[in-house]
Amino acid sequence: MRVEMNLDVQHCHDDIGTKIAEFKQDSEKMNDLNLFLDSVLEEAQQNAEIKLQSKLDEERPKNGE
């Protein structure tokens, strides 16, 4: 059994480009995206600070040592 597939990659690429352009023109969607990215970056910064503090705590000499 032979299966043939016709993938029009250029058509998909054009469609994605159009959708991206439309998305960028929607100020509400862009605002939602910015809020989401801000929350992701804030959480990443908090996690990095916690990890750094834990590492510093591990490296600090303990009392009595």
ROLUM-311031 format. One line per 10 residues: their letters; for each residue x negated, y negated, z of N, C-alpha, C. Coordinates in nm, 4 decimals, m for minus. Layout:
N
a> X,Y,Z,X,Y,Z,X,Y,Z ~ ...;
! end
This chain:
65
mrvemnldvq> m0.0846,0.1174,0.0000,0.0000,0.0000,0.0000,m0.0892,m0.1239,0.0000 ~ m0.0618,m0.2135,m0.0890,m0.1411,m0.3349,m0.1021,m0.0553,m0.4552,m0.0639 ~ m0.1109,m0.5369,0.0224,m0.0394,m0.6569,0.0660,m0.1166,m0.7776,0.0173 ~ m0.0470,m0.8677,m0.0446,m0.1099,m0.9898,m0.0916,m0.0584,m1.1071,m0.0094 ~ m0.1532,m1.1918,0.0261,m0.1160,m1.3103,0.1027,m0.1622,m1.4328,0.0263 ~ m0.0777,m1.5285,0.0199,m0.1124,m1.6543,m0.0451,m0.1108,m1.7624,0.0623 ~ m0.2284,m1.8010,0.1068,m0.2387,m1.9033,0.2088,m0.2791,m2.0345,0.1439 ~ m0.1898,m2.1274,0.1452,m0.2174,m2.2591,0.0891,m0.2744,m2.3455,0.2005 ~ m0.4044,m2.3352,0.2228,m0.4699,m2.4041,0.3321,m0.4621,m2.5553,0.3139 ~ m0.4774,m2.6019,0.1917,m0.4721,m2.7457,0.1670,m0.3359,m2.8014,0.2059;
hchddigtki> m0.2302,m2.7299,0.1742,m0.0954,m2.7748,0.2096,m0.0807,m2.7848,0.3608 ~ m0.1303,m2.6858,0.4326,m0.1241,m2.6884,0.5786,m0.2028,m2.8059,0.6333 ~ m0.3193,m2.8312,0.5768,m0.4047,m2.9411,0.6231,m0.3338,m3.0741,0.6012 ~ m0.2735,m3.0914,0.4839,m0.2009,m3.2149,0.4557,m0.0852,m3.2321,0.5527 ~ m0.0152,m3.1249,0.5808,0.0993,m3.1291,0.6708,0.0541,m3.1683,0.8117 ~ m0.0567,m3.1135,0.8565,m0.1095,m3.1467,0.9891,m0.1510,m3.2932,0.9934 ~ m0.2175,m3.3390,0.8900,m0.2583,m3.4790,0.8834,m0.1392,m3.5727,0.8895 ~ m0.0329,m3.5366,0.8207,0.0888,m3.6173,0.8226,0.1494,m3.6183,0.9621 ~ 0.1541,m3.5020,1.0252,0.2111,m3.4938,1.1594,0.1282,m3.5731,1.2595 ~ m0.0028,m3.5680,1.2451,m0.0900,m3.6459,1.3340,m0.0649,m3.7945,1.3152;
aefkqdsekm> m0.0558,m3.8382,1.1913,m0.0310,m3.9796,1.1626,0.1035,m4.0240,1.2202 ~ 0.2050,m3.9403,1.2052,0.3370,m3.9726,1.2596,0.3316,m3.9795,1.4122 ~ 0.2599,m3.8867,1.4725,0.2461,m3.8846,1.6177,0.1797,m4.0126,1.6666 ~ 0.0736,m4.0534,1.5986,0.0007,m4.1744,1.6384,0.0852,m4.3000,1.6245 ~ 0.1819,m4.2982,1.5362,0.2689,m4.4147,1.5171,0.3803,m4.4227,1.6219 ~ 0.4019,m4.3142,1.6969,0.5073,m4.3113,1.7993,0.4473,m4.3565,1.9322 ~ 0.4771,m4.4809,1.9702,0.4152,m4.5377,2.0904,0.4536,m4.4622,2.2174 ~ 0.5734,m4.4076,2.2218,0.6156,m4.3312,2.3404,0.5348,m4.2021,2.3532 ~ 0.5149,m4.1342,2.2419,0.4352,m4.0108,2.2445,0.2899,m4.0408,2.2815 ~ 0.2369,m4.1492,2.2275,0.0986,m4.1862,2.2597,0.0854,m4.2228,2.4067;
ndlnlfldsv> 0.1844,m4.2913,2.4628,0.1829,m4.3241,2.6047,0.1867,m4.1967,2.6883 ~ 0.2739,m4.1025,2.6512,0.2812,m3.9746,2.7229,0.1478,m3.9007,2.7155 ~ 0.0855,m3.9028,2.5984,m0.0440,m3.8374,2.5809,m0.1485,m3.9020,2.6708 ~ m0.1504,m4.0349,2.6749,m0.2468,m4.1053,2.7598,m0.2258,m4.0742,2.9073 ~ m0.1006,m4.0678,2.9512,m0.0720,m4.0332,3.0907,m0.1208,m3.8919,3.1215 ~ m0.0967,m3.8001,3.0281,m0.1411,m3.6620,3.0474,m0.2932,m3.6546,3.0547 ~ m0.3610,m3.7212,2.9625,m0.5077,m3.7187,2.9624,m0.5643,m3.7835,3.0886 ~ m0.5030,m3.8914,3.1341,m0.5473,m3.9552,3.2582,m0.5368,m3.8589,3.3757 ~ m0.4263,m3.7836,3.3815,m0.4093,m3.6899,3.4934,m0.5099,m3.5749,3.4848 ~ m0.5377,m3.5282,3.3635,m0.6365,m3.4210,3.3456,m0.7748,m3.4693,3.3882;
leeaqqnaei> m0.8111,m3.5899,3.3448,m0.9429,m3.6442,3.3800,m0.9546,m3.6712,3.5297 ~ m0.8477,m3.7195,3.5908,m0.8502,m3.7449,3.7347,m0.8685,m3.6144,3.8129 ~ m0.7956,m3.5108,3.7712,m0.8087,m3.3807,3.8379,m0.9489,m3.3240,3.8174 ~ m1.0045,m3.3387,3.6982,m1.1400,m3.2888,3.6712,m1.2419,m3.3626,3.7581 ~ m1.2244,m3.4932,3.7735,m1.3161,m3.5703,3.8568,m1.3055,m3.5262,4.0030 ~ m1.1842,m3.5057,4.0521,m1.1660,m3.4606,4.1903,m1.2310,m3.3237,4.2110 ~ m1.2121,m3.2330,4.1157,m1.2716,m3.0997,4.1272,m1.4236,m3.1069,4.1251 ~ m1.4787,m3.1944,4.0407,m1.6239,m3.2102,4.0334,m1.6783,m3.2656,4.1648 ~ m1.6071,m3.3614,4.2233,m1.6511,m3.4183,4.3503,m1.6469,m3.3149,4.4621 ~ m1.5433,m3.2334,4.4640,m1.5324,m3.1273,4.5656,m1.6458,m3.0266,4.5484;
klqskldeer> m1.6711,m2.9876,4.4238,m1.7777,m2.8913,4.3960,m1.9140,m2.9475,4.4357 ~ m1.9379,m3.0746,4.4040,m2.0638,m3.1387,4.4399,m2.0795,m3.1460,4.5920 ~ m1.9728,m3.1821,4.6606,m1.9795,m3.1911,4.8062,m2.0063,m3.0539,4.8672 ~ m1.9441,m2.9507,4.8142,m1.9677,m2.8144,4.8634,m2.1132,m2.7744,4.8431 ~ m2.1674,m2.8076,4.7274,m2.3073,m2.7747,4.6990,m2.4009,m2.8495,4.7938 ~ m2.3721,m2.9774,4.8168,m2.4545,m3.0555,4.9097,m2.4446,m2.9994,5.0515 ~ m2.3263,m2.9572,5.0904,m2.3074,m2.8985,5.2227,m2.3865,m2.7687,5.2380 ~ m2.3915,m2.6898,5.1325,m2.4670,m2.5627,5.1360,m2.6160,m2.5870,5.1445 ~ m2.6636,m2.6911,5.0793,m2.8071,m2.7178,5.0741,m2.8587,m2.7894,5.1985 ~ m2.7694,m2.8526,5.2746,m2.8090,m2.9268,5.3925,m2.8504,m2.8293,5.5023;
pknge> m2.9646,m2.8579,5.5680,m3.0076,m2.7688,5.6772,m2.9040,m2.7683,5.7893 ~ m2.8824,m2.6516,5.8434,m2.7877,m2.6366,5.9533,m2.8541,m2.6809,6.0837 ~ m2.7757,m2.7262,6.1811,m2.8297,m2.7630,6.3124,m2.8936,m2.6415,6.3780 ~ m3.0108,m2.6601,6.4336,m3.0775,m2.5507,6.5028,m3.1632,m2.4639,6.4137 ~ m3.1739,m2.4961,6.2871,m3.2575,m2.4142,6.1981,m3.3882,m2.4810,6.1716;
! end
